[in-house]
Structures are given as C-alpha cells and as structure tokens.
Amino acid sequence: MRPHPQWSALDVYASNSDLYADPRLVEREDYRRRFKRHRPRTPSVVLAPHGGGIEVGTSELCLAIAGYHPSTRVPIGQTHDYWMFEGLRTAANDELHVTSSNCDDRVARQLVSGARHALGLHGCTAAAAGLEDHDRAVLVGGRDALLRLELLTRLRRAGFHTIDAVDHPVLGGFDRANIANRTRSRQGAQLELTTPLRTAMFSENSRSDRRHTTTEVFWDFVHACRAALGAREALNN
C-alpha cells in the first residue's frame, strides 16, 4: 500500500484504489459500488462513501435523498446523481472504511467534480459526537455554508436534534480533500448521523430488511434533506 498524507490511523486502506487493488477482496462479495449518472447531469450529487455494513443505513438514505425509493428504486420526485461504496460482509465491514478525504474512486470523483452541490452521508457513534449513548442526533458539516444552513434549519424544523459541526475536529467535514467538497465550487455538505438515529429509521435493521422497513423517522429525515438540496439549488451559487 502507498502511504497517504491524510491516511487515518484507523483505516486499513490508504485510499479506495488501494482497497480495490487488494487481491484478497472480491467485488460483489466483500464490497460493491453503486451509482447513477443522469443525462443531462443533475446540479447535486448524493454520496454514501461508507454504505452497506460499514455505516449502517447510509445506503438507504443515499438512494432516498437522491430521489429513489430504497426498496423499489422507483423515482419519488426530483432525482439526483448518487454514488455509494458498500461493505457486503457479514462481519468486519469496518475494515473497508476509507476516510472520505482519501476517496479516489474514479466515478465518485467524476460525479462530484461535475456537480454544483454535494451531500455526503455518514454514520457515527454518539460517543464520537460527544453525546450520550442514546442520543438521536445529526451533525451538519462541510464547506458549503449555504447548504449547511439549509440542512440545519430544515432538519431542526422536522424535529431532529441537529448540531452545527463545522468546528468539530473530526466530524466537521471541512477538509478540502473530503469527497463532498470536491464540487465545482470546492464546497459541499456532510451529515453524520448517530447510531441511535439510524437505528430508529428502520423497523428491521438488517441488510436484507432495511430497505423494506423504513420508518416515519427515515422519511422525515429524507424529506428535510431533499428540501434543503432543492433550496440550495434554487440559489444557484
């Protein structure tokens, strides 16, 4: 593996390229990549760099916020480009985690570099966010101050415990190399959802059942995020 200046000490792989090059891993068995590229391109792209079993629930959120029902893939309104990397193992999916600042997947980079706006979806423990273990919260970060404000406002209005994470040393999503900040304007937004919040989004929280058992909490969150993206796109700057 090649050394990388932003390589997290917690990551096994320095980048997506390093992970893909590991002969011990088999695509569609250990992991998979899913994406949608529209023609013409959409102004926004939705990302789940740690989907599947890595940060549980972010794959389903990525699809829904991008405008596709996570169970049927039927459009539910305006659609956006999306990209996700998913862990498919029954255990040890955390070994497939690649820090977002080190995401060098070719399709992900292409989608984001052609978009005006990007929203990255992540999961964290409540402890990592400095919260109580039971706290259902979302931390809103990223370099796009206007999209961050829209997300903060609309998620709070929807009843979620919403925290401005721009100054958080780990979860703030402010690194210029973060995949969500590689848009045409070099800024994007990032959401970090605590485990209790993501758990509340599914009545059956398993890989096979999540997409079929989304709860009202899930859809309230999705609608708030989609409204924030729509408002940001309307500003067109």
Helices and strands as residue ranges (DSSP letters): H 16-20, E 31-36, E 44-52, H 58-65, E 81-87, G 93-96, G 100-102, H 106-113, E 117-124, E 137-141, H 145-157, E 161-164, G 179-181, E 189-194, H 195-199, G 210-212, H 216-235
